[in-house]
Amino acid sequence: HFLDLDDNNNNNSRCSILDTPGLREVQLVDALQGLGLVFSDLVELAKNCHFNDCTHTGEPGCAIAAAIDNDDDDDDDDVENTSIVDPERFYQWQKLVAEIAVNTKEIEQGRMEQERKEQNCRRRKKQKVLFNDEQEDGVVPAERNKD
């Protein structure tokens, strides 16, 4: 069930509610592209960080940290041309990025485990066919190993 609400009392913001009867949880998997669209301002700002592998947790030259600091300095009038980032919005972005990474890794591990099980099953079936063929030929497996 999906309910889409318009909230005219709050700057025409929209709210959507997704009801998933029978599901305990819904996880984000392989959703970095969509997350990049929702948080495009932070993604663009992160491109201005001094280091390419910036984690935005205190590295020098971090553009996001500087923008968060600018948000704390609301008294300054010369902040007009500088991006300002709400610390809560940044926290939510980082939290979702981490969640997607964990979920994607778990899904990939599950896929690998499933593939391993399928390979073992195929190997056992092949061994069973070989065993049956040998029995039809009159070769007993114990005798085969004595060679």
Accessible surface in RSA format (square Angstrom, percent):
REM  Atomic radii and reference values for relative SASA: ProtOr
REM  Chains: A
REM  Algorithm: Lee & Richards
REM  Probe-radius: 1.40
REM  Slices: 20
REM RES _ NUM      All-atoms   Total-Side   Main-Chain    Non-polar    All polar
REM                ABS   REL    ABS   REL    ABS   REL    ABS   REL    ABS   REL
RES HIS A   1   150.03  82.0 112.98  78.5  37.05  94.8  92.98  95.8  57.05  66.4
RES PHE A   2   133.77  66.9 100.36  62.2  33.41  86.9 101.07  61.3  32.70  93.6
RES LEU A   3    94.39  52.6  93.38  66.8   1.01   2.5  94.06  66.1   0.33   0.9
RES ASP A   4    66.17  46.4  39.68  39.5  26.49  62.6  19.76  46.5  46.41  46.3
RES LEU A   5    72.55  40.4  70.15  50.2   2.40   6.0  72.55  51.0   0.00   0.0
RES ASP A   6    96.54  67.6  66.96  66.6  29.58  69.9  20.92  49.2  75.62  75.4
RES ASP A   7    52.56  36.8  48.52  48.3   4.04   9.6  17.99  42.3  34.58  34.5
RES ASN A   8   118.88  82.0  93.57  90.4  25.31  61.0  27.99  67.4  90.89  87.8
RES ASN A   9   149.73 103.3 112.94 109.1  36.79  88.6  31.58  76.0 118.15 114.2
RES ASN A  10    81.92  56.5  78.95  76.3   2.97   7.1  13.14  31.6  68.77  66.5
RES ASN A  11   144.39  99.6 111.12 107.4  33.27  80.1  37.33  89.9 107.05 103.5
RES ASN A  12   113.83  78.5  94.98  91.8  18.85  45.4  27.00  65.0  86.84  83.9
RES SER A  13    49.27  41.6  40.63  54.2   8.64  19.9  41.74  88.9   7.53  10.5
RES ARG A  14   158.08  66.4 124.82  63.6  33.27  79.2  54.99  75.2 103.09  62.5
RES CYS A  15    60.27  45.6  54.96  61.3   5.30  12.5  24.44  61.9  35.83  38.6
RES SER A  16    63.85  54.0  34.37  45.9  29.48  67.9  19.31  41.1  44.55  62.4
RES ILE A  17    84.97  48.4  81.30  60.6   3.67   8.8  84.26  60.7   0.71   1.9
RES LEU A  18   113.30  63.1  85.64  61.3  27.66  69.5  85.64  60.1  27.66  74.4
RES ASP A  19    76.98  53.9  70.63  70.3   6.35  15.0  23.43  55.1  53.55  53.4
RES THR A  20    40.94  29.1  29.23  29.6  11.71  27.9  17.39  23.4  23.55  35.6
RES PRO A  21    90.00  65.6  59.68  54.4  30.32 110.2  70.22  58.0  19.78 122.9
RES GLY A  22    85.65 105.6   0.00   N/A  85.65 105.6  44.57 122.3  41.08  92.0
RES LEU A  23   110.69  61.6  91.62  65.5  19.07  47.9  93.52  65.7  17.17  46.2
RES ARG A  24   245.03 102.9 203.77 103.9  41.26  98.2  82.58 112.9 162.45  98.5
RES GLU A  25   122.15  70.1  98.59  74.6  23.55  56.1  42.59  82.4  79.55  65.0
RES VAL A  26    98.88  65.1  69.26  62.7  29.62  71.4  72.75  63.2  26.13  70.9
RES GLN A  27    75.17  42.0  53.41  39.0  21.77  51.8  15.07  32.1  60.10  45.6
RES LEU A  28    67.49  37.6  66.29  47.4   1.20   3.0  67.48  47.4   0.01   0.0
RES VAL A  29    47.36  31.2  28.15  25.5  19.21  46.3  28.15  24.5  19.21  52.1
RES ASP A  30    96.52  67.6  63.59  63.3  32.92  77.9  36.10  85.0  60.42  60.3
RES ALA A  31    26.35  24.2  20.43  31.5   5.93  13.5  26.34  37.1   0.01   0.0
RES LEU A  32   105.06  58.5  97.19  69.5   7.87  19.8  97.40  68.4   7.66  20.6
RES GLN A  33   154.03  86.1 139.35 101.8  14.68  34.9  53.62 114.1 100.41  76.2
RES GLY A  34    35.06  43.2   0.00   N/A  35.06  43.2  30.80  84.5   4.25   9.5
RES LEU A  35    14.34   8.0  10.39   7.4   3.95   9.9  12.19   8.6   2.15   5.8
RES GLY A  36    20.70  25.5   0.00   N/A  20.70  25.5  16.34  44.8   4.36   9.8
RES LEU A  37   134.34  74.8 118.82  85.0  15.52  39.0 119.00  83.6  15.35  41.3
RES VAL A  38   101.75  67.0  82.41  74.6  19.34  46.6  89.55  77.8  12.20  33.1
RES PHE A  39    13.48   6.7  13.48   8.4   0.00   0.0  13.48   8.2   0.00   0.0
RES SER A  40    56.13  47.4  55.72  74.4   0.41   0.9  26.09  55.6  30.03  42.1
RES ASP A  41    74.98  52.5  61.42  61.1  13.56  32.1  48.90 115.1  26.08  26.0
RES LEU A  42     0.31   0.2   0.31   0.2   0.00   0.0   0.31   0.2   0.00   0.0
RES VAL A  43    47.49  31.3  45.95  41.6   1.55   3.7  46.75  40.6   0.74   2.0
RES GLU A  44    95.86  55.0  92.66  70.1   3.20   7.6  44.41  85.9  51.45  42.0
RES LEU A  45    21.98  12.2  19.43  13.9   2.55   6.4  21.48  15.1   0.50   1.3
RES ALA A  46    25.08  23.1  15.25  23.5   9.83  22.4  15.45  21.8   9.62  25.5
RES LYS A  47   142.31  69.4 107.33  65.9  34.98  83.3  78.57  70.7  63.74  67.9
RES ASN A  48   106.55  73.5  80.29  77.6  26.26  63.2  22.55  54.3  84.00  81.2
RES CYS A  49    13.14   9.9   0.79   0.9  12.36  29.0   0.79   2.0  12.36  13.3
RES HIS A  50   133.16  72.8 102.84  71.5  30.32  77.6  63.90  65.9  69.26  80.6
RES PHE A  51    89.36  44.7  84.95  52.6   4.41  11.5  87.10  52.8   2.26   6.5
RES ASN A  52   166.17 114.6 123.57 119.4  42.60 102.6  38.21  92.0 127.96 123.7
RES ASP A  53   119.67  83.8 100.35  99.9  19.32  45.7  49.39 116.2  70.28  70.1
RES CYS A  54    17.05  12.9   2.20   2.4  14.85  34.9   2.11   5.3  14.94  16.1
RES THR A  55    72.62  51.7  67.29  68.2   5.33  12.7  69.25  93.0   3.37   5.1
RES HIS A  56    23.77  13.0  14.90  10.4   8.87  22.7   6.20   6.4  17.57  20.4
RES THR A  57   108.05  76.8  69.98  70.9  38.06  90.7  65.02  87.3  43.03  65.0
RES GLY A  58    62.79  77.4   0.00   N/A  62.79  77.4  32.93  90.4  29.87  66.9
RES GLU A  59    49.09  28.2  38.85  29.4  10.24  24.4  31.89  61.7  17.20  14.0
RES PRO A  60   102.13  74.4  90.38  82.4  11.75  42.7 101.52  83.8   0.60   3.8
RES GLY A  61    49.60  61.2   0.00   N/A  49.60  61.2  31.55  86.6  18.06  40.4
RES CYS A  62     7.11   5.4   0.22   0.2   6.89  16.2   0.76   1.9   6.36   6.9
RES ALA A  63    17.96  16.5   9.10  14.0   8.86  20.1  15.92  22.4   2.03   5.4
RES ILE A  64     0.53   0.3   0.53   0.4   0.00   0.0   0.53   0.4   0.00   0.0
RES ALA A  65    31.87  29.3  28.31  43.7   3.57   8.1  31.85  44.9   0.02   0.1
RES ALA A  66    52.79  48.5  46.64  72.0   6.15  14.0  51.18  72.1   1.61   4.3
RES ALA A  67     2.58   2.4   1.79   2.8   0.79   1.8   2.23   3.1   0.34   0.9
RES ILE A  68    28.48  16.2  28.48  21.2   0.00   0.0  28.48  20.5   0.00   0.0
RES ASP A  69    82.88  58.1  81.76  81.4   1.12   2.6  21.81  51.3  61.07  60.9
RES ASN A  70    31.52  21.7  31.39  30.3   0.14   0.3   0.07   0.2  31.45  30.4
RES ASP A  71    33.90  23.7  30.47  30.3   3.44   8.1   0.06   0.1  33.85  33.8
RES ASP A  72   101.58  71.2  68.21  67.9  33.37  78.9  28.58  67.3  73.01  72.8
RES ASP A  73    66.06  46.3  60.79  60.5   5.27  12.5  11.99  28.2  54.07  53.9
RES ASP A  74   106.47  74.6  77.29  76.9  29.18  69.0  36.04  84.8  70.43  70.2
RES ASP A  75   136.53  95.6 110.80 110.3  25.72  60.8  38.92  91.6  97.61  97.3
RES ASP A  76    71.60  50.2  57.70  57.4  13.90  32.9   9.37  22.1  62.23  62.1
RES ASP A  77   129.06  90.4 112.72 112.2  16.34  38.6  42.06  99.0  87.00  86.8
RES ASP A  78   123.28  86.4  93.15  92.7  30.14  71.3  50.54 119.0  72.74  72.5
RES VAL A  79    17.03  11.2  14.16  12.8   2.87   6.9  15.86  13.8   1.17   3.2
RES GLU A  80   157.69  90.5 118.93  90.0  38.76  92.3  52.16 100.9 105.53  86.2
RES ASN A  81   152.96 105.5 115.19 111.3  37.77  90.9  38.12  91.7 114.84 111.0
RES THR A  82    61.70  43.9  50.22  50.9  11.47  27.3  30.09  40.4  31.61  47.8
RES SER A  83    61.35  51.8  46.59  62.2  14.76  34.0  22.01  46.9  39.34  55.1
RES ILE A  84    85.61  48.7  54.69  40.7  30.93  74.5  54.69  39.4  30.93  83.9
RES VAL A  85     8.71   5.7   6.00   5.4   2.71   6.5   8.71   7.6   0.00   0.0
RES ASP A  86    73.85  51.7  69.17  68.8   4.68  11.1  25.63  60.3  48.22  48.1
RES PRO A  87    52.42  38.2  49.35  45.0   3.07  11.1  49.77  41.1   2.64  16.4
RES GLU A  88    97.57  56.0  94.32  71.4   3.24   7.7  51.93 100.4  45.64  37.3
RES ARG A  89    82.00  34.4  76.59  39.0   5.40  12.9  38.79  53.0  43.21  26.2
RES PHE A  90    25.89  13.0  25.89  16.0   0.00   0.0  25.89  15.7   0.00   0.0
RES TYR A  91   119.20  55.7 117.81  67.0   1.39   3.6  83.86  63.0  35.34  43.6
RES GLN A  92    63.68  35.6  63.68  46.5   0.00   0.0  26.10  55.6  37.59  28.5
RES TRP A  93    21.55   8.6  21.55  10.4   0.00   0.0  18.62   9.9   2.92   4.7
RES GLN A  94    51.82  29.0  47.49  34.7   4.33  10.3  19.74  42.0  32.09  24.3
RES LYS A  95   107.72  52.6  98.62  60.5   9.11  21.7  60.52  54.5  47.20  50.3
RES LEU A  96    45.73  25.5  45.73  32.7   0.00   0.0  45.73  32.1   0.00   0.0
RES VAL A  97    50.01  32.9  49.77  45.1   0.24   0.6  49.77  43.2   0.24   0.7
RES ALA A  98    56.11  51.6  49.64  76.6   6.47  14.7  55.80  78.6   0.31   0.8
RES GLU A  99    63.12  36.2  56.15  42.5   6.97  16.6  27.48  53.2  35.63  29.1
RES ILE A 100     2.63   1.5   2.63   2.0   0.00   0.0   2.63   1.9   0.00   0.0
RES ALA A 101    60.60  55.7  47.46  73.2  13.14  29.9  55.56  78.2   5.04  13.4
RES VAL A 102    83.42  54.9  80.86  73.2   2.57   6.2  83.29  72.4   0.13   0.4
RES ASN A 103     8.99   6.2   8.77   8.5   0.21   0.5   0.08   0.2   8.91   8.6
RES THR A 104    43.12  30.7  42.59  43.2   0.54   1.3  42.08  56.5   1.05   1.6
RES LYS A 105   134.31  65.5 127.98  78.5   6.33  15.1  76.69  69.0  57.62  61.4
RES GLU A 106    91.74  52.7  82.92  62.7   8.81  21.0  34.77  67.3  56.97  46.5
RES ILE A 107    64.38  36.6  61.15  45.6   3.24   7.8  63.27  45.6   1.12   3.0
RES GLU A 108    79.87  45.9  79.79  60.4   0.09   0.2  36.33  70.3  43.54  35.6
RES GLN A 109    96.86  54.2  91.05  66.5   5.81  13.8  35.92  76.5  60.94  46.2
RES GLY A 110    39.26  48.4   0.00   N/A  39.26  48.4  33.75  92.6   5.51  12.3
RES ARG A 111   139.00  58.4 129.34  65.9   9.65  23.0  56.69  77.5  82.30  49.9
RES MET A 112   121.08  62.7 112.52  74.5   8.57  20.4  99.84  84.9  21.24  28.1
RES GLU A 113    68.18  39.1  65.20  49.3   2.98   7.1  35.81  69.3  32.38  26.4
RES GLN A 114    94.04  52.6  93.16  68.1   0.88   2.1  34.96  74.4  59.08  44.8
RES GLU A 115    75.20  43.2  73.98  56.0   1.22   2.9  39.16  75.8  36.04  29.4
RES ARG A 116   116.78  49.0 115.03  58.6   1.74   4.1  62.86  85.9  53.92  32.7
RES LYS A 117   110.37  53.8 106.53  65.4   3.84   9.1  54.99  49.5  55.38  59.0
RES GLU A 118    71.02  40.8  67.75  51.3   3.27   7.8  26.07  50.4  44.95  36.7
RES GLN A 119    94.75  53.0  90.20  65.9   4.54  10.8  22.46  47.8  72.29  54.8
RES ASN A 120    34.36  23.7  34.36  33.2   0.00   0.0   1.93   4.6  32.43  31.3
RES CYS A 121    47.15  35.7  47.04  52.5   0.11   0.3  10.10  25.6  37.04  39.9
RES ARG A 122   129.21  54.3 123.18  62.8   6.03  14.4  72.84  99.5  56.38  34.2
RES ARG A 123   121.88  51.2 116.33  59.3   5.55  13.2  59.19  80.9  62.69  38.0
RES ARG A 124   136.11  57.1 131.97  67.3   4.14   9.9  59.78  81.7  76.33  46.3
RES LYS A 125   132.77  64.8 130.40  80.0   2.36   5.6  78.98  71.1  53.78  57.3
RES LYS A 126   140.39  68.5 133.66  82.0   6.73  16.0  82.88  74.6  57.51  61.3
RES GLN A 127    93.43  52.2  89.19  65.2   4.24  10.1  35.14  74.8  58.29  44.2
RES LYS A 128   138.08  67.4 132.40  81.2   5.68  13.5  81.18  73.1  56.90  60.6
RES VAL A 129    86.12  56.7  85.12  77.1   1.00   2.4  86.12  74.8   0.00   0.0
RES LEU A 130    95.93  53.4  95.91  68.6   0.03   0.1  95.91  67.4   0.03   0.1
RES PHE A 131    79.51  39.8  77.70  48.1   1.82   4.7  79.06  47.9   0.46   1.3
RES ASN A 132    62.11  42.8  60.86  58.8   1.25   3.0  17.77  42.8  44.34  42.9
RES ASP A 133    66.13  46.3  65.20  64.9   0.93   2.2  20.73  48.8  45.40  45.3
RES GLU A 134    36.40  20.9  36.29  27.5   0.11   0.3  17.09  33.1  19.31  15.8
RES GLN A 135    97.58  54.6  77.53  56.7  20.06  47.8  24.60  52.4  72.98  55.4
RES GLU A 136   146.74  84.2 107.86  81.6  38.88  92.6  48.45  93.7  98.29  80.2
RES ASP A 137   113.67  79.6  79.34  79.0  34.34  81.2  23.09  54.3  90.59  90.3
RES GLY A 138    58.85  72.6   0.00   N/A  58.85  72.6  35.94  98.6  22.91  51.3
RES VAL A 139    58.45  38.5  56.30  51.0   2.15   5.2  57.60  50.1   0.85   2.3
RES VAL A 140    77.24  50.8  76.22  69.0   1.02   2.4  77.24  67.1   0.00   0.0
RES PRO A 141    30.98  22.6  30.98  28.2   0.00   0.0  30.98  25.6   0.00   0.0
RES ALA A 142    62.34  57.3  51.87  80.1  10.47  23.8  58.28  82.1   4.06  10.8
RES GLU A 143    96.70  55.5  90.38  68.4   6.31  15.0  31.07  60.1  65.63  53.6
RES ARG A 144   105.40  44.3  95.60  48.7   9.80  23.3  37.52  51.3  67.89  41.1
RES ASN A 145   116.38  80.3  84.40  81.6  31.98  77.0  30.64  73.7  85.74  82.9
RES LYS A 146   168.91  82.4 132.82  81.5  36.09  85.9  88.64  79.8  80.27  85.5
RES ASP A 147   162.14 113.6  97.81  97.4  64.34 152.1  56.86 133.8 105.29 105.0
END  Absolute sums over single chains surface
CHAIN  1 A    11914.3       9866.5       2047.7       6272.1       5642.1
END  Absolute sums over all chains
TOTAL         11914.3       9866.5       2047.7       6272.1       5642.1
